[in-house]
């Protein structure tokens, strides 16, 4: 795809993200859709899926993430997002493999998110050693992460 089209598409994606973060979900969806019409990018599919999740449309969000992966398998965000949506749908067993795929993705920022999500899943299941391992990796990747620190403190208290 020409660099100019990709640049324009990503600018629309950024506008969509700003709209979503200010609570204008429908405007965000429109901007992500406009972005995809200019040039299909993994980012726009992923973030349109994220917007659908704000509406509780998790199956649609997962479908968007699959489109993102087909567009650029190196982009890690859709793998993590599928895992998160599966957790929301009450399917945590299926989510684990998606968080693991996100951890291995070449291109993913913030890199610590799938570890954090997997740690929370293991914590909820009472899998203390697994949860601790994930939260320790969060702190290695994102030193001082407040959520990982709180979870680790709770887990260490449980163990001792």
Backbone as JSON Lines, residues from 0, in Angstrom:
{"i":0,"aa":"X","n":[0.85,-1.17,0.0],"ca":[0.0,0.0,0.0],"c":[0.89,1.23,0.0]}
{"i":1,"aa":"X","n":[0.51,2.24,-0.74],"ca":[1.32,3.47,-0.78],"c":[1.44,4.1,0.61]}
{"i":2,"aa":"X","n":[2.62,4.67,0.87],"ca":[2.87,5.29,2.18],"c":[1.87,6.4,2.48]}
{"i":3,"aa":"X","n":[1.48,7.15,1.46],"ca":[0.55,8.27,1.65],"c":[-0.82,7.77,2.14]}
{"i":4,"aa":"X","n":[-1.31,6.7,1.54],"ca":[-2.61,6.13,1.95],"c":[-2.52,5.59,3.37]}
{"i":5,"aa":"X","n":[-1.44,4.87,3.67],"ca":[-1.27,4.32,5.02],"c":[-1.19,5.44,6.05]}
{"i":6,"aa":"X","n":[-0.48,6.49,5.73],"ca":[-0.35,7.63,6.64],"c":[-1.71,8.26,6.9]}
{"i":7,"aa":"X","n":[-2.48,8.47,5.85],"ca":[-3.83,9.05,6.0],"c":[-4.73,8.12,6.82]}
{"i":8,"aa":"X","n":[-4.64,6.83,6.55],"ca":[-5.45,5.85,7.3],"c":[-5.09,5.88,8.78]}
{"i":9,"aa":"X","n":[-3.8,5.93,9.08],"ca":[-3.38,5.94,10.48],"c":[-3.74,7.25,11.18]}
{"i":10,"aa":"X","n":[-3.76,8.36,10.43],"ca":[-4.22,9.62,11.02],"c":[-5.69,9.54,11.39]}
{"i":11,"aa":"X","n":[-6.5,8.94,10.52],"ca":[-7.93,8.75,10.84],"c":[-8.08,7.8,12.03]}
{"i":12,"aa":"X","n":[-7.24,6.81,12.1],"ca":[-7.27,5.88,13.24],"c":[-6.97,6.62,14.54]}
{"i":13,"aa":"X","n":[-5.97,7.5,14.51],"ca":[-5.65,8.3,15.71],"c":[-6.83,9.19,16.1]}
{"i":14,"aa":"X","n":[-7.49,9.79,15.11],"ca":[-8.69,10.6,15.4],"c":[-9.76,9.73,16.04]}
{"i":15,"aa":"X","n":[-9.93,8.52,15.51],"ca":[-10.9,7.6,16.08],"c":[-10.58,7.24,17.51]}
{"i":16,"aa":"X","n":[-9.31,7.02,17.79],"ca":[-8.89,6.7,19.15],"c":[-9.2,7.85,20.1]}
{"i":17,"aa":"X","n":[-8.92,9.08,19.66],"ca":[-9.24,10.25,20.5],"c":[-10.75,10.33,20.75]}
{"i":18,"aa":"X","n":[-11.55,10.1,19.71],"ca":[-13.01,10.13,19.88],"c":[-13.45,9.06,20.87]}
{"i":19,"aa":"X","n":[-12.88,7.88,20.75],"ca":[-13.25,6.79,21.65],"c":[-12.9,7.13,23.09]}
{"i":20,"aa":"X","n":[-11.73,7.69,23.3],"ca":[-11.29,8.01,24.65],"c":[-12.08,9.16,25.28]}
{"i":21,"aa":"X","n":[-12.74,9.95,24.45],"ca":[-13.6,11.01,25.0],"c":[-15.05,10.54,25.12]}
{"i":22,"aa":"X","n":[-15.3,9.28,24.78],"ca":[-16.63,8.71,24.96],"c":[-17.53,8.75,23.75]}
{"i":23,"aa":"X","n":[-17.05,9.24,22.63],"ca":[-17.87,9.29,21.42],"c":[-17.65,8.03,20.59]}
{"i":24,"aa":"X","n":[-18.29,6.95,21.02],"ca":[-18.06,5.64,20.43],"c":[-18.5,5.59,18.97]}
{"i":25,"aa":"X","n":[-19.67,6.14,18.68],"ca":[-20.17,6.09,17.3],"c":[-19.26,6.88,16.35]}
{"i":26,"aa":"X","n":[-18.8,8.05,16.78],"ca":[-17.86,8.83,15.97],"c":[-16.57,8.05,15.76]}
{"i":27,"aa":"X","n":[-16.11,7.39,16.8],"ca":[-14.89,6.59,16.7],"c":[-15.06,5.48,15.67]}
{"i":28,"aa":"X","n":[-16.18,4.78,15.73],"ca":[-16.44,3.71,14.76],"c":[-16.45,4.27,13.34]}
{"i":29,"aa":"X","n":[-17.09,5.42,13.16],"ca":[-17.11,6.06,11.83],"c":[-15.7,6.4,11.35]}
{"i":30,"aa":"X","n":[-14.87,6.91,12.25],"ca":[-13.5,7.27,11.87],"c":[-12.65,6.03,11.56]}
{"i":31,"aa":"X","n":[-12.82,4.97,12.34],"ca":[-12.08,3.74,12.05],"c":[-12.53,3.16,10.72]}
{"i":32,"aa":"X","n":[-13.83,3.23,10.45],"ca":[-14.35,2.73,9.17],"c":[-13.81,3.56,8.01]}
{"i":33,"aa":"X","n":[-13.78,4.87,8.18],"ca":[-13.22,5.75,7.15],"c":[-11.75,5.42,6.92]}
{"i":34,"aa":"X","n":[-11.03,5.16,7.99],"ca":[-9.63,4.78,7.88],"c":[-9.47,3.52,7.05]}
{"i":35,"aa":"X","n":[-10.31,2.54,7.31],"ca":[-10.24,1.27,6.59],"c":[-10.57,1.43,5.11]}
{"i":36,"aa":"X","n":[-11.41,2.4,4.78],"ca":[-11.73,2.66,3.37],"c":[-10.53,3.27,2.65]}
{"i":37,"aa":"X","n":[-9.73,4.04,3.36],"ca":[-8.53,4.63,2.77],"c":[-7.48,3.55,2.55]}
{"i":38,"aa":"X","n":[-7.24,2.75,3.58],"ca":[-6.26,1.66,3.51],"c":[-6.5,0.73,4.69]}
{"i":39,"aa":"X","n":[-6.65,-0.55,4.44],"ca":[-6.87,-1.48,5.55],"c":[-5.59,-1.65,6.37]}
{"i":40,"aa":"X","n":[-5.69,-1.31,7.65],"ca":[-4.56,-1.48,8.57],"c":[-5.0,-2.32,9.76]}
{"i":41,"aa":"X","n":[-4.04,-3.03,10.31],"ca":[-4.31,-3.83,11.5],"c":[-4.76,-2.94,12.65]}
{"i":42,"aa":"X","n":[-4.19,-1.73,12.71],"ca":[-4.55,-0.8,13.78],"c":[-6.03,-0.43,13.72]}
{"i":43,"aa":"X","n":[-6.5,-0.07,12.55],"ca":[-7.9,0.36,12.45],"c":[-8.88,-0.77,12.71]}
{"i":44,"aa":"X","n":[-8.57,-1.97,12.21],"ca":[-9.45,-3.1,12.54],"c":[-9.46,-3.35,14.04]}
{"i":45,"aa":"X","n":[-8.28,-3.34,14.65],"ca":[-8.18,-3.61,16.09],"c":[-8.95,-2.57,16.9]}
{"i":46,"aa":"X","n":[-8.76,-1.31,16.56],"ca":[-9.39,-0.26,17.36],"c":[-10.88,-0.13,17.07]}
{"i":47,"aa":"X","n":[-11.32,-0.5,15.86],"ca":[-12.77,-0.55,15.63],"c":[-13.36,-1.66,16.49]}
{"i":48,"aa":"X","n":[-12.63,-2.76,16.61],"ca":[-13.07,-3.83,17.51],"c":[-13.13,-3.35,18.95]}
{"i":49,"aa":"X","n":[-12.14,-2.56,19.35],"ca":[-12.14,-2.01,20.71],"c":[-13.38,-1.14,20.92]}
{"i":50,"aa":"X","n":[-13.72,-0.35,19.91],"ca":[-14.94,0.48,20.01],"c":[-16.18,-0.4,20.14]}
{"i":51,"aa":"X","n":[-16.24,-1.48,19.38],"ca":[-17.39,-2.39,19.5],"c":[-17.47,-2.96,20.92]}
{"i":52,"aa":"X","n":[-16.31,-3.19,21.53],"ca":[-16.33,-3.74,22.89],"c":[-16.95,-2.76,23.88]}
{"i":53,"aa":"X","n":[-16.81,-1.46,23.62],"ca":[-17.44,-0.44,24.47],"c":[-18.96,-0.58,24.44]}
{"i":54,"aa":"X","n":[-19.47,-1.14,23.37],"ca":[-20.91,-1.34,23.23],"c":[-21.33,-2.75,23.65]}
{"i":55,"aa":"X","n":[-20.38,-3.53,24.18],"ca":[-20.67,-4.9,24.58],"c":[-20.75,-5.86,23.41]}
{"i":56,"aa":"X","n":[-20.28,-5.44,22.26],"ca":[-20.34,-6.27,21.04],"c":[-19.04,-7.07,20.91]}
{"i":57,"aa":"X","n":[-18.82,-7.98,21.85],"ca":[-17.55,-8.7,21.93],"c":[-17.32,-9.63,20.75]}
{"i":58,"aa":"X","n":[-18.34,-10.29,20.27],"ca":[-18.15,-11.17,19.1],"c":[-17.74,-10.36,17.88]}
{"i":59,"aa":"X","n":[-18.35,-9.18,17.69],"ca":[-17.95,-8.3,16.58],"c":[-16.52,-7.81,16.79]}
{"i":60,"aa":"X","n":[-16.17,-7.52,18.02],"ca":[-14.81,-7.07,18.33],"c":[-13.8,-8.16,17.99]}
{"i":61,"aa":"X","n":[-14.12,-9.4,18.32],"ca":[-13.24,-10.52,18.01],"c":[-13.09,-10.67,16.5]}
{"i":62,"aa":"X","n":[-14.19,-10.52,15.77],"ca":[-14.12,-10.61,14.3],"c":[-13.2,-9.54,13.73]}
{"i":63,"aa":"X","n":[-13.25,-8.34,14.28],"ca":[-12.36,-7.26,13.82],"c":[-10.9,-7.6,14.1]}
{"i":64,"aa":"X","n":[-10.66,-8.2,15.25],"ca":[-9.29,-8.59,15.59],"c":[-8.76,-9.66,14.63]}
{"i":65,"aa":"X","n":[-9.62,-10.57,14.23],"ca":[-9.19,-11.58,13.25],"c":[-8.84,-10.92,11.91]}
{"i":66,"aa":"X","n":[-9.57,-9.89,11.53],"ca":[-9.24,-9.14,10.31],"c":[-7.9,-8.44,10.47]}
{"i":67,"aa":"X","n":[-7.66,-7.9,11.65],"ca":[-6.38,-7.23,11.93],"c":[-5.22,-8.21,11.8]}
{"i":68,"aa":"X","n":[-5.39,-9.38,12.37],"ca":[-4.34,-10.4,12.32],"c":[-4.08,-10.83,10.88]}
{"i":69,"aa":"X","n":[-5.14,-10.97,10.1],"ca":[-4.98,-11.33,8.68],"c":[-4.24,-10.23,7.92]}
{"i":70,"aa":"X","n":[-4.43,-8.99,8.33],"ca":[-3.78,-7.85,7.67],"c":[-2.31,-7.74,8.06]}
{"i":71,"aa":"X","n":[-2.02,-7.96,9.35],"ca":[-0.63,-7.86,9.83],"c":[-0.46,-8.76,11.05]}
{"i":72,"aa":"X","n":[-0.03,-10.0,10.85],"ca":[0.12,-10.94,11.97],"c":[1.17,-10.53,12.99]}
{"i":73,"aa":"X","n":[2.03,-9.57,12.67],"ca":[3.07,-9.15,13.63],"c":[2.53,-8.17,14.67]}
{"i":74,"aa":"X","n":[1.35,-7.6,14.44],"ca":[0.76,-6.61,15.34],"c":[0.12,-7.33,16.52]}
{"i":75,"aa":"X","n":[0.64,-7.1,17.73],"ca":[0.24,-7.87,18.9],"c":[-1.07,-7.5,19.55]}
{"i":76,"aa":"X","n":[-1.51,-6.27,19.39],"ca":[-2.71,-5.81,20.09],"c":[-3.96,-6.68,19.85]}
{"i":77,"aa":"X","n":[-4.24,-7.09,18.62],"ca":[-5.47,-7.87,18.44],"c":[-5.45,-9.21,19.15]}
{"i":78,"aa":"X","n":[-4.27,-9.83,19.31],"ca":[-4.19,-11.09,20.04],"c":[-4.6,-10.87,21.5]}
{"i":79,"aa":"X","n":[-4.01,-9.85,22.11],"ca":[-4.34,-9.53,23.5],"c":[-5.82,-9.17,23.63]}
{"i":80,"aa":"X","n":[-6.31,-8.39,22.68],"ca":[-7.71,-7.96,22.76],"c":[-8.66,-9.15,22.65]}
{"i":81,"aa":"X","n":[-8.36,-10.1,21.76],"ca":[-9.21,-11.3,21.67],"c":[-9.24,-12.0,23.03]}
{"i":82,"aa":"X","n":[-8.08,-12.13,23.66],"ca":[-8.06,-12.75,24.98],"c":[-8.93,-12.01,25.98]}
{"i":83,"aa":"X","n":[-8.84,-10.69,25.96],"ca":[-9.66,-9.89,26.88],"c":[-11.14,-10.05,26.6]}
{"i":84,"aa":"X","n":[-11.52,-10.07,25.33],"ca":[-12.94,-10.22,24.98],"c":[-13.45,-11.6,25.37]}
{"i":85,"aa":"X","n":[-12.62,-12.62,25.22],"ca":[-13.02,-13.97,25.62],"c":[-13.23,-14.04,27.13]}
{"i":86,"aa":"X","n":[-12.4,-13.35,27.89],"ca":[-12.6,-13.31,29.34],"c":[-13.95,-12.66,29.64]}
{"i":87,"aa":"X","n":[-14.25,-11.54,28.97],"ca":[-15.55,-10.87,29.17],"c":[-16.72,-11.79,28.82]}
{"i":88,"aa":"X","n":[-16.51,-12.66,27.85],"ca":[-17.56,-13.59,27.42],"c":[-17.62,-14.84,28.3]}
{"i":89,"aa":"X","n":[-16.79,-14.89,29.34],"ca":[-16.8,-16.04,30.24],"c":[-16.09,-17.25,29.67]}
{"i":90,"aa":"X","n":[-15.11,-17.03,28.79],"ca":[-14.38,-18.12,28.16],"c":[-12.87,-17.99,28.41]}
{"i":91,"aa":"X","n":[-12.49,-17.97,29.7],"ca":[-11.08,-17.74,30.03],"c":[-10.13,-18.81,29.51]}
{"i":92,"aa":"X","n":[-10.58,-20.06,29.43],"ca":[-9.69,-21.12,28.92],"c":[-9.22,-20.8,27.51]}
{"i":93,"aa":"X","n":[-10.12,-20.27,26.69],"ca":[-9.77,-19.9,25.32],"c":[-8.87,-18.68,25.28]}
{"i":94,"aa":"X","n":[-8.99,-17.82,26.28],"ca":[-8.24,-16.57,26.3],"c":[-6.73,-16.79,26.47]}
{"i":95,"aa":"X","n":[-6.36,-17.82,27.2],"ca":[-4.95,-18.04,27.53],"c":[-4.08,-18.08,26.28]}
{"i":96,"aa":"X","n":[-4.48,-18.86,25.28],"ca":[-3.65,-18.98,24.08],"c":[-3.49,-17.64,23.36]}
{"i":97,"aa":"X","n":[-4.5,-16.77,23.44],"ca":[-4.42,-15.47,22.78],"c":[-3.46,-14.54,23.52]}
{"i":98,"aa":"X","n":[-3.49,-14.57,24.85],"ca":[-2.52,-13.77,25.6],"c":[-1.1,-14.26,25.32]}
{"i":99,"aa":"X","n":[-0.92,-15.58,25.2],"ca":[0.4,-16.12,24.89],"c":[0.86,-15.67,23.5]}
{"i":100,"aa":"X","n":[-0.05,-15.65,22.54],"ca":[0.29,-15.17,21.19],"c":[0.68,-13.7,21.23]}
{"i":101,"aa":"X","n":[-0.03,-12.92,22.02],"ca":[0.29,-11.49,22.14],"c":[1.7,-11.31,22.71]}
{"i":102,"aa":"X","n":[2.06,-12.14,23.68],"ca":[3.39,-12.05,24.28],"c":[4.49,-12.29,23.26]}
{"i":103,"aa":"X","n":[4.2,-13.13,22.25],"ca":[5.21,-13.46,21.23],"c":[5.19,-12.53,20.02]}
{"i":104,"aa":"X","n":[4.22,-11.64,19.93],"ca":[4.1,-10.77,18.75],"c":[5.32,-9.87,18.6]}
{"i":105,"aa":"X","n":[5.72,-9.69,17.37],"ca":[6.89,-8.86,17.07],"c":[6.65,-7.39,17.41]}
{"i":106,"aa":"X","n":[5.46,-6.93,17.09],"ca":[5.16,-5.49,17.18],"c":[4.01,-5.31,18.17]}
{"i":107,"aa":"X","n":[4.37,-4.9,19.38],"ca":[3.32,-4.71,20.38],"c":[3.78,-3.74,21.45]}
{"i":108,"aa":"X","n":[3.02,-2.7,21.61],"ca":[3.2,-1.76,22.71],"c":[1.81,-1.46,23.26]}
{"i":109,"aa":"X","n":[1.62,-1.47,24.53],"ca":[2.56,-1.73,25.6],"c":[2.78,-3.24,25.8]}
{"i":110,"aa":"X","n":[4.0,-3.63,25.72],"ca":[4.43,-5.03,25.73],"c":[3.96,-5.78,26.97]}
{"i":111,"aa":"X","n":[3.77,-5.11,28.09],"ca":[3.43,-5.8,29.34],"c":[1.96,-6.18,29.48]}
{"i":112,"aa":"X","n":[1.09,-5.64,28.63],"ca":[-0.35,-5.89,28.79],"c":[-0.75,-7.37,28.79]}
{"i":113,"aa":"X","n":[-0.28,-8.2,27.84],"ca":[-0.73,-9.59,27.89],"c":[-0.27,-10.32,29.15]}
{"i":114,"aa":"X","n":[0.89,-9.94,29.67],"ca":[1.35,-10.55,30.92],"c":[0.43,-10.13,32.08]}
{"i":115,"aa":"X","n":[0.05,-8.88,32.08],"ca":[-0.85,-8.37,33.12],"c":[-2.21,-9.08,33.04]}
{"i":116,"aa":"X","n":[-2.73,-9.2,31.84],"ca":[-4.03,-9.86,31.67],"c":[-3.97,-11.34,32.05]}
{"i":117,"aa":"X","n":[-2.9,-12.0,31.66],"ca":[-2.76,-13.42,32.0],"c":[-2.55,-13.58,33.51]}
{"i":118,"aa":"X","n":[-1.8,-12.67,34.11],"ca":[-1.62,-12.7,35.56],"c":[-2.95,-12.55,36.29]}
{"i":119,"aa":"X","n":[-3.77,-11.63,35.82],"ca":[-5.08,-11.44,36.45],"c":[-5.96,-12.67,36.29]}
{"i":120,"aa":"X","n":[-5.89,-13.3,35.13],"ca":[-6.67,-14.52,34.9],"c":[-6.21,-15.62,35.85]}
{"i":121,"aa":"X","n":[-4.9,-15.82,35.96],"ca":[-4.38,-16.84,36.87],"c":[-4.7,-16.5,38.32]}
{"i":122,"aa":"X","n":[-4.63,-15.23,38.67],"ca":[-4.98,-14.8,40.03],"c":[-6.42,-15.19,40.35]}
{"i":123,"aa":"X","n":[-7.32,-14.9,39.43],"ca":[-8.74,-15.21,39.64],"c":[-8.96,-16.71,39.8]}
{"i":124,"aa":"X","n":[-8.14,-17.5,39.18],"ca":[-8.25,-18.96,39.28],"c":[-7.53,-19.54,40.48]}
{"i":125,"aa":"X","n":[-6.8,-18.7,41.21],"ca":[-6.04,-19.19,42.35],"c":[-4.75,-19.89,41.97]}
{"i":126,"aa":"X","n":[-4.27,-19.68,40.74],"ca":[-3.01,-20.26,40.28],"c":[-1.88,-19.31,40.67]}
{"i":127,"aa":"X","n":[-1.49,-19.41,41.94],"ca":[-0.6,-18.42,42.54],"c":[0.76,-18.35,41.84]}
{"i":128,"aa":"X","n":[1.4,-19.48,41.65],"ca":[2.75,-19.46,41.04],"c":[2.7,-18.89,39.62]}
{"i":129,"aa":"X","n":[1.69,-19.3,38.86],"ca":[1.56,-18.78,37.49],"c":[1.3,-17.28,37.5]}
{"i":130,"aa":"X","n":[0.42,-16.84,38.4],"ca":[0.11,-15.41,38.48],"c":[1.35,-14.61,38.87]}
{"i":131,"aa":"X","n":[2.07,-15.11,39.85],"ca":[3.28,-14.4,40.29],"c":[4.29,-14.27,39.15]}
{"i":132,"aa":"X","n":[4.47,-15.35,38.4],"ca":[5.41,-15.32,37.27],"c":[5.01,-14.23,36.27]}
{"i":133,"aa":"X","n":[3.72,-14.14,35.96],"ca":[3.25,-13.13,34.99],"c":[3.44,-11.72,35.52]}
{"i":134,"aa":"X","n":[3.08,-11.49,36.79],"ca":[3.22,-10.14,37.36],"c":[4.69,-9.73,37.51]}
{"i":135,"aa":"X","n":[5.55,-10.69,37.8],"ca":[6.99,-10.38,37.86],"c":[7.49,-9.96,36.47]}
{"i":136,"aa":"X","n":[6.98,-10.6,35.43],"ca":[7.38,-10.21,34.08],"c":[6.83,-8.83,33.72]}
{"i":137,"aa":"X","n":[5.64,-8.52,34.2],"ca":[5.1,-7.16,33.99],"c":[6.08,-6.15,34.56]}
{"i":138,"aa":"X","n":[6.54,-6.39,35.78],"ca":[7.45,-5.44,36.43],"c":[8.81,-5.39,35.74]}
{"i":139,"aa":"X","n":[9.24,-6.48,35.13],"ca":[10.48,-6.44,34.37],"c":[10.32,-5.56,33.13]}
{"i":140,"aa":"X","n":[9.16,-5.69,32.47],"ca":[8.9,-4.93,31.25],"c":[8.47,-3.49,31.53]}
{"i":141,"aa":"X","n":[7.78,-3.29,32.64],"ca":[7.23,-1.98,32.99],"c":[7.46,-1.74,34.49]}
{"i":142,"aa":"X","n":[8.7,-1.45,34.84],"ca":[9.04,-1.3,36.27],"c":[8.1,-0.32,36.98]}
{"i":143,"aa":"X","n":[7.67,-0.73,38.16],"ca":[6.82,0.13,38.95],"c":[5.35,0.07,38.6]}
{"i":144,"aa":"X","n":[4.96,-0.82,37.68],"ca":[3.55,-0.92,37.3],"c":[2.71,-1.09,38.57]}
{"i":145,"aa":"X","n":[1.79,-0.15,38.85],"ca":[1.08,-0.19,40.13],"c":[0.16,-1.4,40.28]}
{"i":146,"aa":"X","n":[-0.48,-1.83,39.22],"ca":[-1.4,-2.96,39.32],"c":[-0.64,-4.25,39.59]}
{"i":147,"aa":"X","n":[0.45,-4.46,38.87],"ca":[1.26,-5.66,39.09],"c":[1.82,-5.68,40.51]}
{"i":148,"aa":"X","n":[2.26,-4.52,40.99],"ca":[2.8,-4.46,42.36],"c":[1.75,-4.85,43.39]}
{"i":149,"aa":"X","n":[0.53,-4.34,43.22],"ca":[-0.55,-4.65,44.17],"c":[-0.86,-6.14,44.14]}
{"i":150,"aa":"X","n":[-0.98,-6.7,42.93],"ca":[-1.27,-8.13,42.83],"c":[-0.15,-8.97,43.45]}
{"i":151,"aa":"X","n":[1.08,-8.62,43.16],"ca":[2.21,-9.39,43.73],"c":[2.22,-9.31,45.25]}
{"i":152,"aa":"X","n":[1.95,-8.14,45.8],"ca":[1.9,-8.01,47.26],"c":[0.82,-8.91,47.84]}
{"i":153,"aa":"X","n":[-0.35,-8.92,47.21],"ca":[-1.44,-9.78,47.69],"c":[-1.06,-11.25,47.59]}
{"i":154,"aa":"X","n":[-0.41,-11.62,46.48],"ca":[-0.01,-13.01,46.3],"c":[1.07,-13.42,47.31]}
{"i":155,"aa":"X","n":[2.01,-12.54,47.55],"ca":[3.08,-12.85,48.52],"c":[2.5,-12.99,49.93]}
{"i":156,"aa":"X","n":[1.52,-12.17,50.24],"ca":[0.85,-12.26,51.54],"c":[0.13,-13.62,51.65]}
{"i":157,"aa":"X","n":[-0.47,-14.05,50.56],"ca":[-1.18,-15.33,50.54],"c":[-0.23,-16.49,50.75]}
{"i":158,"aa":"X","n":[0.94,-16.42,50.14],"ca":[1.93,-17.5,50.21],"c":[2.55,-17.58,51.6]}
{"i":159,"aa":"X","n":[2.81,-16.43,52.21],"ca":[3.49,-16.43,53.52],"c":[2.54,-16.65,54.6]}
